[in-house]
Amino acid sequence: ELDMDQNNGNTADHHQWRVFSTPSGIQKEDIIGQDIFELDMDQNIVVPPQTPNLRPSACTPLWYVVYKHRPNVQCVIHTHSMNAQMATLLDPTEQSTTLRISHLEMLKGVGNHAYDDILEVPIIDNRPSEDLLADQLEAVLLQYPKSNAVLVRRHGLFVWGDSWEQAKTQCESFDYLFESAIKMKSLGLDPGAIPQHGSYRENTTTKKRPLEDKDTNTTETKKPKTVIEGTGFNNASDSNNQKDMELTQTTIPMLPRHSKILLLDIEGCTTSISSVKDVMFPYVVQHIDAYVERMVADDIKSLSTALEKDVNGISEDKVKIECMMALTNDKCLSKGVAACVKKMVEYDIKASGLKTLQGHMWDYGFQSGELKGHVYSDMLRLLQWCQANKISVHIYSSGSVKAQKLLFGHSLDGDLTPFLTSHFDTVNAGNKKDASSYRNIAFALGVDPSEITFVSDAEAELVAAREAGIGHVVMSVRPGNAKLTDVGREFPIVHSLMQLCGV
């Protein structure tokens, strides 16, 4: 949406100005001059649009907030850019009040910033309608007097300029910066961090850039660095920083420097928990009755026996009793089996018999095209990177091997199975909360457990892997995962699998 104001020759008296605003609910590319609202500085409509039945923009109160606190502004643009919206979600806690970006050339395009400055774009929380954002917008305009844009979480961007040309240029520059920040974050880079290397630095004693560290409490005289004449490169010798290179308990391992074998969990790591919980599990519940009805008597009996074994292995008495009653209460065996499956899914029981059944049912769903496997956008890039760097990738999930291959074989990014070396589940490896399971996997791969990097979102699994001697145990934090406890914070934390990619 676009809003412009125009003065009538009196720059001192804003009440003489006019505001021209696009209407609400109309395709912007279809707007013509007869669709524009003309208002005074008291938000009164002075000249309505000639096109009938148009409504003023819900953002109208926000234009006036900007004009009030930025008196030189003559154009405000509001966009629902995907890059702007996703940039507000780079902090998975959604508590950040600003987005910080530094050391990008396009910073010059947003005004008042150089390449090596730190840009802070305020973020406010969204509301049910735009007009309710006025108080928050006013607060950040007062808090950040140099800002010429504000992000609205899960919504979009407001940006302004001293002319429509400047506002448009800044809007495009901000969008470029937001897209850059999103892609940097997916690579494990902090878009707001000052790079340690790869950026030119002048060695001066008389002038300092605003972003350089200022230490006024020391009297130590720093020796100037030797510069190779005519090159600009510092001729500094290597320091012995071997101690700094050593891994600590919370250091993110770098592949392949620290490991060439990567073992990945699925839910909450490669794939969103909600896609499994809200799509794949319900698919089983919705189709189990019809699926069992198509089975022959011997197969139903075999399935009933497998489920009975699963139920007997449940540790919680209340859950065990309910599942067993569902299995045995109905005289019709097929109905009892279906009822038991629904009850086990309800309680999120992870057992071999149920997992095998789910795998068969998902097979049909994937083959028919009813199901598609969700993977995070960094998964394909990670697999390609690992393949190029001769890192073998393996999957270990409570879901059956068959289900794993179906998910990755019919993913939203296509068939990913050629990138995967092997698959492990509770049948061929064991319970994911038992240390012995990870030793079983190491034995199957023919390596020492210390050579493996394991990534999961489950604290109990990471504890078991650490107990088994797995070399690098990493916590995956994705939107929607279980909240971390102090146990989870004992491990290195990654928000993207690309953070593991090193040299």
C-alpha positions in Angstrom: 0.0 0.0 0.0 1.2 3.5 -0.8 0.6 6.7 1.0 2.0 10.2 0.0 1.7 13.6 1.4 2.1 16.9 -0.4 2.5 20.4 0.9 1.0 23.4 -0.6 4.0 25.7 -0.3 3.9 26.0 3.5 6.5 23.7 5.0 6.1 25.1 8.5 2.4 24.3 8.8 1.6 20.6 8.3 -2.1 21.4 8.5 -1.8 22.8 5.0 -0.6 19.4 3.6 -2.6 16.8 1.8 -2.3 13.0 2.1 -3.0 10.7 -0.8 -3.7 7.1 0.1 -4.5 4.0 -1.9 -7.7 2.2 -1.0 -8.1 -1.1 0.8 -9.1 -4.4 -0.8 -8.1 -3.6 -4.4 -5.3 -5.1 -6.5 -2.6 -2.5 -6.5 -1.6 -3.0 -10.1 -5.2 -2.2 -11.1 -5.3 1.2 -9.2 -6.0 4.3 -11.2 -6.0 8.0 -10.2 -9.8 7.9 -9.6 -9.3 5.3 -6.8 -7.1 7.6 -4.6 -8.3 9.1 -1.3 -7.2 12.7 -0.6 -7.1 13.5 3.1 -6.1 16.5 5.3 -3.6 16.2 8.2 -6.5 15.6 10.6 -7.3 12.3 8.8 -10.5 13.8 7.3 -11.3 12.8 3.7 -11.2 16.0 1.7 -11.7 14.5 -1.8 -13.1 10.9 -2.0 -12.2 8.7 -4.9 -14.4 8.9 -8.0 -14.6 5.1 -8.1 -17.6 4.1 -5.9 -17.6 1.7 -2.9 -13.9 2.0 -2.0 -12.7 1.9 1.6 -9.8 3.8 3.1 -6.8 1.7 4.0 -6.8 0.2 7.5 -3.2 1.6 7.7 -4.4 5.2 7.5 -3.7 6.0 11.2 -0.2 4.6 10.8 0.6 7.0 8.0 -0.1 9.9 10.3 2.1 8.4 13.1 5.0 8.5 10.6 4.3 12.0 9.4 4.0 13.2 13.0 7.4 12.0 14.0 9.2 12.2 10.7 8.2 15.7 9.4 10.3 15.5 6.3 8.8 12.2 5.0 6.6 12.5 2.0 5.9 8.9 1.1 5.2 5.7 3.2 5.0 2.2 1.7 3.5 -0.9 3.3 4.4 -4.3 1.9 3.6 -7.9 2.7 6.9 -9.0 1.3 7.7 -12.7 2.0 11.3 -11.7 2.8 10.2 -9.1 5.3 7.8 -11.5 7.0 10.4 -14.3 7.2 13.0 -11.9 8.5 10.9 -11.3 11.6 11.1 -15.1 12.3 14.9 -15.5 12.2 14.7 -15.5 16.0 12.8 -18.7 16.8 11.7 -17.4 20.1 10.0 -14.4 18.4 11.1 -12.1 21.2 13.6 -10.0 19.3 12.8 -6.3 19.2 15.1 -5.6 16.3 16.7 -7.2 13.3 20.5 -6.5 13.1 22.4 -6.6 9.8 25.9 -5.5 9.2 28.7 -5.6 6.6 26.5 -5.9 3.5 27.0 -3.5 0.5 23.3 -2.8 0.1 23.2 -1.1 3.5 24.1 2.0 1.6 20.7 1.8 -0.1 18.6 2.3 3.1 20.0 5.7 4.0 22.3 6.8 6.8 24.3 3.6 6.7 27.7 2.5 5.3 28.8 -1.0 4.5 30.4 -1.6 7.9 27.6 0.0 10.0 25.1 -2.0 12.0 21.5 -1.6 10.8 18.9 -2.1 13.4 15.3 -2.5 12.0 12.7 -2.4 14.8 10.2 -5.2 15.0 6.8 -4.9 16.5 4.2 -7.6 17.1 1.3 -8.0 14.7 -2.3 -7.2 15.7 -5.7 -8.4 14.2 -5.9 -5.2 12.1 -3.3 -2.6 11.0 -4.9 0.4 12.8 -4.2 -1.3 16.2 -0.4 -1.1 15.5 -0.4 2.7 15.9 0.8 2.8 19.5 3.6 0.3 19.0 4.7 2.1 15.8 4.8 5.4 17.6 6.8 3.9 20.5 9.6 2.5 18.2 9.7 5.7 16.2 10.6 7.5 19.4 13.0 4.8 20.5 14.8 4.6 17.2 14.8 8.2 15.8 17.1 7.3 12.8 15.0 4.4 11.6 13.2 4.7 8.3 11.5 1.3 8.4 9.7 -0.9 10.9 9.0 -4.7 10.6 5.8 -6.2 11.8 6.2 -9.8 13.0 4.5 -12.4 10.7 3.1 -9.5 8.6 5.4 -7.3 6.6 7.2 -3.9 6.5 6.5 -0.2 6.7 9.2 2.0 5.0 9.3 5.7 4.2 11.3 8.4 2.5 11.6 12.1 1.7 10.1 11.4 -1.8 8.3 8.5 -3.4 11.5 7.7 -5.3 13.6 7.4 -2.1 10.9 5.4 -0.4 10.8 2.9 -3.3 14.6 2.6 -3.4 14.7 2.0 0.3 11.9 -0.5 0.1 13.8 -2.5 -2.5 17.1 -2.2 -0.6 15.4 -3.5 2.6 13.9 -6.4 0.8 17.3 -7.3 -0.6 18.9 -7.1 2.9 16.1 -9.2 4.4 16.6 -11.9 1.8 20.3 -11.9 2.4 19.8 -12.2 6.2 17.4 -15.2 5.7 19.9 -17.0 3.4 22.9 -16.2 5.7 20.9 -17.6 8.7 20.2 -20.8 6.7 24.0 -21.2 6.3 24.6 -20.8 10.0 25.8 -17.2 9.6 24.7 -14.3 11.9 23.7 -11.4 9.6 24.3 -8.9 12.4 27.8 -10.1 13.4 31.0 -8.3 12.4 33.0 -10.7 10.3 36.3 -11.8 11.8 37.9 -12.3 8.4 37.4 -11.4 4.8 36.6 -7.7 5.3 39.2 -4.9 4.8 40.3 -3.1 7.9 42.4 0.1 7.9 45.1 0.4 10.5 44.9 4.0 11.7 45.7 5.7 15.0 44.0 9.0 14.3 40.6 7.9 13.1 38.3 5.2 14.2 35.2 3.9 12.5 32.1 4.0 14.8 31.9 0.2 15.0 35.5 -0.3 16.2 36.0 -1.4 19.8 36.9 1.6 22.1 38.9 0.8 25.2 39.4 3.9 27.2 40.4 2.1 30.5 43.8 0.8 29.4 47.1 2.5 29.1 48.8 -0.3 27.3 50.5 0.8 24.1 49.5 -1.4 21.2 52.2 -2.2 18.7 51.3 -1.2 15.2 50.9 -4.1 12.8 53.5 -4.4 10.0 52.0 -3.8 6.6 53.4 -5.3 3.5 54.1 -2.2 1.5 51.8 -1.6 -1.4 49.4 -4.5 -0.6 47.4 -3.4 2.3 47.8 -6.9 3.9 48.9 -7.2 7.5 52.2 -9.0 7.7 51.4 -10.7 11.0 52.8 -14.1 12.1 50.6 -16.9 13.2 49.9 -17.1 17.0 49.8 -20.3 18.9 46.0 -20.5 19.6 45.8 -24.3 19.7 43.9 -24.0 23.0 41.2 -21.9 21.3 40.8 -24.6 18.6 39.9 -27.3 21.0 36.3 -28.4 21.2 34.3 -27.8 24.3 31.2 -29.6 25.4 29.0 -26.9 23.7 31.2 -26.2 20.6 29.4 -27.0 17.3 31.4 -29.6 15.5 32.5 -28.9 11.9 32.2 -31.5 9.2 34.4 -33.0 7.9 37.1 -31.6 10.2 35.8 -33.3 13.3 33.7 -36.1 11.8 32.9 -37.7 8.5 29.9 -39.7 9.7 26.6 -37.8 10.3 23.7 -39.5 12.0 20.4 -37.6 11.9 17.1 -37.9 13.8 14.0 -37.0 11.7 11.3 -35.3 13.8 12.4 -31.9 14.9 15.7 -32.2 13.0 15.2 -32.9 9.3 11.5 -32.7 9.4 9.0 -30.6 11.4 7.3 -32.3 14.3 4.0 -31.0 13.2 4.2 -32.6 9.7 4.5 -36.0 11.3 2.0 -35.4 14.1 -0.5 -33.4 12.2 -0.3 -35.2 8.8 1.2 -38.7 8.9 -0.2 -39.9 12.2 -3.7 -38.7 11.5 -3.5 -40.4 8.1 -3.1 -43.7 9.9 -6.0 -43.0 12.2 -8.3 -41.9 9.4 -7.6 -44.9 7.2 -7.0 -47.8 9.7 -10.6 -49.1 9.6 -10.6 -49.4 5.8 -7.1 -50.8 5.8 -7.8 -53.6 8.2 -11.0 -54.5 6.4 -9.0 -55.2 3.3 -6.6 -57.6 5.2 -7.0 -61.4 5.1 -7.8 -63.2 8.4 -4.2 -64.5 8.9 -2.7 -61.1 8.5 -5.2 -59.6 10.9 -4.3 -62.2 13.5 -0.5 -61.6 13.0 -1.1 -57.8 13.4 -3.1 -58.4 16.6 -0.3 -60.5 18.0 2.3 -57.8 17.2 0.2 -55.1 18.8 -0.4 -57.2 21.9 3.4 -57.5 22.3 3.7 -53.7 21.9 1.0 -53.1 24.5 2.6 -55.5 27.0 5.8 -53.4 26.7 4.1 -50.2 27.7 5.5 -49.1 31.1 2.6 -46.9 32.2 -0.2 -49.1 33.6 -3.1 -46.8 32.8 -2.1 -46.5 29.1 -1.4 -50.3 28.9 -4.8 -51.1 30.3 -6.6 -48.8 27.9 -4.7 -50.1 24.9 -5.3 -53.7 25.8 -9.0 -53.1 26.4 -9.3 -51.5 23.0 -7.6 -54.6 21.4 -9.7 -57.2 23.2 -13.1 -55.6 24.0 -14.6 -56.2 20.6 -15.5 -59.7 19.4 -14.5 -58.7 15.9 -10.8 -59.0 15.7 -10.4 -56.4 13.0 -12.3 -53.8 14.9 -10.3 -54.5 18.0 -7.0 -54.0 16.0 -8.3 -50.7 14.6 -9.3 -49.4 18.0 -6.0 -50.4 19.6 -4.0 -48.6 16.8 -6.1 -45.4 17.4 -5.5 -45.6 21.1 -1.7 -46.2 20.7 -1.4 -43.3 18.3 -3.4 -41.1 20.8 -0.8 -41.9 23.5 2.1 -41.5 21.0 3.3 -45.1 21.7 6.5 -45.9 19.8 6.6 -49.6 19.4 7.9 -51.9 16.7 4.6 -53.6 15.7 2.7 -50.3 15.4 5.6 -48.7 13.5 5.7 -51.5 11.0 1.9 -51.1 10.4 2.3 -47.3 10.0 5.1 -47.9 7.5 2.8 -50.1 5.3 0.0 -47.6 5.5 2.3 -44.7 4.7 3.7 -46.7 1.8 0.3 -46.7 0.2 -0.2 -42.9 1.0 3.1 -41.9 -0.5 2.8 -44.1 -3.6 -0.7 -42.8 -4.3 0.5 -39.2 -3.9 -1.8 -38.5 -0.9 1.3 -37.9 1.3 4.5 -35.9 0.7 7.4 -35.9 3.1 8.2 -32.6 4.7 11.9 -31.7 5.0 13.4 -28.4 6.1 14.8 -26.2 3.3 18.4 -26.8 4.6 18.2 -30.6 4.3 18.8 -30.9 0.6 21.7 -28.4 0.7 23.2 -30.2 3.6 23.0 -33.5 1.7 24.6 -32.0 -1.4 27.3 -30.5 0.7 28.0 -33.8 2.5 28.1 -35.7 -0.7 30.6 -33.2 -2.2 32.8 -33.5 0.9 32.6 -37.3 1.2 30.6 -37.3 4.5 28.3 -40.2 4.9 24.8 -39.4 6.2 22.7 -41.9 8.1 19.2 -41.8 9.6 18.1 -43.0 13.0 14.5 -42.6 13.9 11.8 -44.3 16.0 9.9 -44.5 12.7 10.5 -47.8 10.8 13.2 -48.0 8.1 10.4 -48.4 5.6 8.7 -45.2 6.8 12.0 -43.3 6.7 12.6 -44.3 3.1 9.1 -43.4 2.1 9.4 -39.9 3.7 12.7 -39.1 2.1 11.9 -40.9 -1.2 8.7 -38.8 -1.6 9.8 -35.5 0.0 8.8 -32.0 -1.0 12.3 -31.7 -2.5 12.1 -34.9 -4.4 13.8 -38.3 -3.9 16.6 -37.7 -1.3 17.3 -41.4 -0.6 20.4 -41.5 -3.0 22.1 -39.1 -0.5 21.5 -41.4 2.5 23.9 -44.3 3.2 21.9 -46.3 5.7 18.8 -46.2 8.0 18.3 -47.3 11.6 15.2 -47.8 13.7 14.1 -49.4 16.9 14.1 -52.8 15.3 17.7 -53.0 13.9 19.3 -50.6 16.4 17.2 -50.5 19.5 15.4 -47.9 21.7 16.7 -44.4 21.0 16.9 -43.7 24.8 19.3 -46.6 25.4 23.1 -46.1 25.1 23.5 -49.6 23.7 21.5 -48.6 20.6 24.2 -46.1 19.5 26.9 -48.6 20.1 25.0 -51.0 17.9 24.9 -48.4 15.1 28.6 -47.8 15.4 29.3 -51.5 15.2 27.0 -51.8 12.1 29.0 -48.9 10.5 32.3 -50.5 11.4 33.6 -47.4 13.3 34.3 -46.3 16.8 31.3 -44.3 18.4 33.7 -41.4 18.8 33.8 -40.9 15.0 30.1 -40.2 14.7 28.2 -36.9 14.9 24.6 -37.3 16.1 21.9 -34.6 15.8 18.5 -34.9 17.5 15.9 -32.7 19.2 15.3 -35.1 22.0 17.3 -34.5 25.2 17.0 -38.2 26.4 18.4 -39.4 23.1 21.4 -37.0 23.3 22.1 -38.1 26.8 22.1 -41.8 25.7 24.3 -41.0 22.8 26.8 -39.2 25.0 26.8 -42.1 27.4 27.6 -44.5 24.5 30.7 -42.4 23.6 29.3 -40.8 20.4 32.0 -38.2 19.5 29.8 -35.2 18.8 26.2 -34.9 20.2 24.2 -31.9 18.9 20.9 -30.4 19.9 18.5 -29.4 17.0 16.3 -26.5 17.8 13.5 -25.9 15.3 10.2 -24.0 15.5 7.6 -26.1 17.4 10.2 -28.4 19.1 9.9 -29.1 22.8 11.3 -26.4 25.0 14.9 -26.9 26.1 15.7 -27.6 29.8 19.1 -27.2 31.4 19.9 -30.7 30.1 19.4 -29.7 26.5 21.6 -26.6 26.9 24.5 -28.8 27.9 24.9 -29.7 24.2 25.9 -27.6 21.1 22.8 -26.1 19.6 22.1 -25.6 15.9 19.0 -24.0 14.3 20.0 -25.1 10.9 21.9 -28.3 9.8 24.0 -26.0 7.6 25.7 -24.8 10.8 27.6 -28.2 10.8 29.2 -27.6 7.4 32.8 -26.6 7.8 36.2 -27.5 6.3 
